[in-house]
Amino acid sequence: MTNPFQFLQQTRSEVAKVVWPTRREVLVTTGMVFVMAVLAAIFFFGVDWVIRFLLETILTSFG
């Protein structure tokens, strides 16, 4: 087990190895997340609409 001073030194050296994203990379990936969220919402809306339509058709045919 290391002492607190060594721990802080090791932590600092590990943080120095981190490659931080540029502002452009953050903006591009954030935009991609929003686009994918919108596409997923549209997809699930469509699936929900189709299932609802099929169920209503089946239930009105036999009901």
C-alpha distances in whole Angstrom, upper triangle without the diagonal:
4,7,9,12,10,9,13,14,13,14,17,18,18,20,22,23,24,28,30,33,36,38,41,38,37,41,42,39,40,44,43,41,44,47,45,45,49,50,48,50,53,52,51,54,57,55,56,59,60,59,61,64,64,63,66,68,68,68,71,73,72,73
4,7,8,6,6,10,11,10,12,14,15,15,18,20,20,22,26,28,31,34,36,39,37,36,40,41,38,39,43,42,41,44,46,45,45,48,49,48,50,53,52,52,55,57,56,56,60,61,60,61,65,65,64,67,69,69,69,72,74,74,74
4,6,5,6,9,10,11,12,14,16,17,18,20,22,23,27,28,32,35,37,40,38,36,40,42,39,40,43,43,42,44,47,46,46,49,51,49,51,54,54,53,56,58,57,58,61,62,61,63,66,66,66,68,71,70,71,74,75,75,75
4,6,5,6,9,10,10,12,14,15,16,18,20,21,25,26,30,32,34,37,35,34,37,39,37,37,41,41,39,42,45,44,43,47,48,47,48,52,52,51,53,56,55,55,59,60,59,61,64,64,64,66,69,69,69,72,74,73,73
4,5,5,6,9,10,11,12,14,15,17,19,21,24,25,29,31,33,36,35,33,37,39,37,37,41,41,40,42,45,44,44,48,49,48,50,53,53,52,55,57,57,57,60,62,61,63,66,66,66,68,71,71,71,74,76,76,76
4,5,5,6,8,10,11,12,14,15,17,19,23,24,28,30,33,35,34,33,36,38,36,37,40,40,39,42,44,43,44,47,48,47,49,52,52,51,54,56,56,56,60,61,60,62,65,65,65,67,70,70,70,73,75,75,75
4,5,5,6,9,10,11,12,14,16,17,21,22,26,28,31,33,31,30,34,35,33,34,37,37,36,39,41,40,40,44,45,44,45,49,48,48,51,53,52,53,56,57,57,58,61,62,61,64,66,66,66,69,71,71,71
4,5,5,6,9,10,10,12,14,16,19,20,24,26,28,31,29,28,32,34,32,32,36,36,35,37,40,39,39,43,44,43,45,48,48,48,50,52,52,52,56,57,57,58,61,62,61,64,66,66,67,69,71,71,71
4,5,5,6,9,10,11,13,15,18,20,23,26,28,31,29,29,32,34,32,33,36,37,36,38,41,40,40,44,45,44,46,49,49,49,52,54,53,54,57,59,58,60,63,63,63,66,68,68,68,71,73,73,73
4,5,5,6,9,10,11,13,17,18,22,25,27,30,28,27,31,32,30,31,35,35,34,37,39,38,39,42,43,42,44,47,47,47,49,52,51,52,55,56,56,57,60,61,61,63,65,65,66,69,70,71,71
4,5,5,6,9,10,11,15,16,20,22,25,27,25,24,28,29,27,28,32,32,31,33,36,35,35,39,40,39,41,44,44,44,46,48,48,49,52,53,53,54,57,58,58,60,62,63,63,66,68,68,68
4,5,5,6,9,10,14,15,18,21,23,26,24,24,27,29,27,28,31,32,31,33,36,36,36,39,40,40,42,44,45,45,47,49,49,50,53,54,54,56,58,59,59,62,64,64,65,67,69,70,70
4,5,5,7,9,13,14,18,21,23,26,24,24,28,29,27,28,32,32,31,34,36,36,36,40,41,40,42,45,45,45,48,50,50,51,54,55,55,56,59,60,60,62,64,65,66,68,70,70,71
4,5,5,7,11,13,16,19,22,24,22,22,25,26,24,26,29,29,28,31,33,33,33,37,38,37,39,42,42,42,44,46,46,47,50,51,51,53,56,56,56,59,61,61,62,65,66,67,67
4,5,5,9,10,14,16,19,21,19,19,23,24,22,23,27,27,26,29,31,31,31,34,36,35,37,40,40,40,43,45,45,46,48,50,50,51,54,55,55,57,59,60,61,63,65,65,66
4,6,8,10,13,16,18,21,19,19,23,24,23,24,28,28,27,30,32,32,33,36,37,37,39,41,42,42,45,47,47,48,51,52,52,54,56,57,58,60,62,62,63,66,67,68,68
4,6,9,13,15,18,20,18,19,22,23,22,24,27,26,26,29,31,31,32,35,36,35,38,40,40,41,43,45,45,46,49,50,50,52,55,55,56,58,60,60,62,64,65,66,67
4,6,9,12,15,17,15,15,19,20,18,20,23,23,23,26,27,27,28,31,32,32,34,36,36,37,40,41,41,43,45,47,47,49,51,52,52,55,57,57,58,61,62,63,63
4,7,9,13,14,12,13,16,17,16,18,21,20,21,24,25,25,27,29,30,30,33,35,35,36,38,40,40,42,44,45,46,48,50,51,52,54,56,56,57,60,61,62,63
4,7,9,12,10,10,13,14,14,15,18,18,19,21,23,23,24,27,28,29,31,33,33,34,36,38,39,40,42,44,44,46,48,49,50,52,54,55,56,58,60,61,61
4,7,8,6,6,10,11,10,12,15,15,16,18,20,20,22,24,25,26,28,30,31,32,34,35,36,38,40,41,42,44,46,47,48,50,51,53,54,56,57,59,59
4,5,5,6,9,10,11,12,14,15,17,19,20,21,23,25,26,27,29,31,32,33,35,36,37,39,41,42,43,45,47,48,49,51,53,54,55,57,58,60,60
4,5,5,6,9,10,11,12,14,15,17,18,20,21,23,24,26,27,29,30,32,33,35,36,37,39,41,42,43,45,47,48,49,51,53,54,55,57,59,59
4,5,5,6,9,10,11,12,14,15,16,18,20,21,22,24,26,27,28,30,32,33,35,36,37,39,41,42,43,45,46,48,49,51,52,54,55,57,57
4,5,5,6,8,10,10,12,14,15,16,18,20,21,22,24,26,27,28,30,31,33,34,36,37,39,40,42,43,45,46,48,49,50,52,54,55,56
4,6,5,6,8,10,11,12,14,15,16,18,20,21,23,24,26,27,28,30,31,33,34,36,37,39,40,42,43,45,46,48,49,51,52,54,54
4,6,5,6,9,10,11,12,14,15,17,18,20,21,23,24,26,27,29,30,31,33,35,36,37,39,41,42,43,45,47,48,49,51,53,53
4,5,5,6,9,10,11,12,14,15,16,18,20,21,22,24,26,27,29,30,32,33,35,36,37,39,40,42,43,45,46,48,49,51,52
4,5,5,6,9,10,10,12,14,15,16,18,20,21,22,24,26,27,28,30,31,33,34,36,37,39,40,42,43,44,46,48,49,50
4,5,5,6,9,10,11,13,14,15,17,19,20,21,23,25,26,27,29,30,32,33,35,36,37,39,41,42,43,45,47,48,48
4,5,5,6,9,10,11,12,14,15,17,18,20,21,23,24,26,27,29,30,31,33,35,36,37,39,41,42,43,45,47,47
4,5,5,6,8,10,10,12,14,15,16,18,20,21,22,24,26,27,28,30,31,33,34,36,37,39,40,42,43,45,45
4,5,5,6,9,10,10,12,14,15,16,18,20,21,22,24,26,27,28,30,31,33,34,36,37,38,40,42,43,44
4,5,5,6,9,10,11,12,14,15,16,18,20,21,22,24,26,27,28,30,31,33,34,36,37,38,40,42,42
4,5,5,6,9,10,11,12,14,15,17,18,20,21,23,24,26,27,29,30,31,33,35,36,37,39,41,41
4,5,5,6,8,10,10,12,14,15,16,18,20,21,22,24,25,27,28,30,31,33,34,36,37,39,39
4,5,5,6,9,10,11,12,14,15,16,18,20,21,22,24,26,27,28,30,31,32,34,36,37,38
4,5,5,6,9,10,10,12,14,15,16,18,20,21,22,24,26,27,28,30,31,32,34,36,36
4,5,5,6,9,10,11,12,14,15,17,18,20,21,23,24,26,27,29,30,31,33,35,35
4,5,5,6,8,10,10,12,14,15,16,18,20,21,22,24,26,27,28,30,31,33,33
4,5,5,6,9,10,10,12,14,15,16,18,20,21,22,24,26,26,28,30,32,32
4,6,5,6,9,10,10,12,14,15,16,18,20,21,22,24,26,27,28,30,31
4,5,5,6,9,10,11,12,14,15,17,18,20,21,23,24,26,27,29,30
4,5,5,6,8,10,10,12,14,15,16,18,20,21,22,24,26,27,27
4,6,5,6,9,10,10,12,14,15,16,18,20,21,22,24,26,26
4,5,5,6,9,10,10,12,14,15,16,18,20,21,22,25,25
4,5,5,6,9,10,11,12,14,15,17,18,20,21,23,24
4,6,5,6,8,10,11,12,14,15,16,18,20,21,21
4,6,5,6,9,10,10,12,14,15,16,18,20,20
4,5,5,6,9,10,11,12,14,15,16,19,19
4,5,5,6,9,10,11,12,14,15,17,17
4,6,5,6,8,10,10,12,14,16,16
4,6,5,6,9,10,11,12,14,15
4,5,5,6,9,10,11,12,14
4,5,5,6,8,10,11,11
4,5,5,6,8,10,10
4,6,5,6,9,10
4,6,5,6,8
4,5,5,5
4,6,5
4,6
4
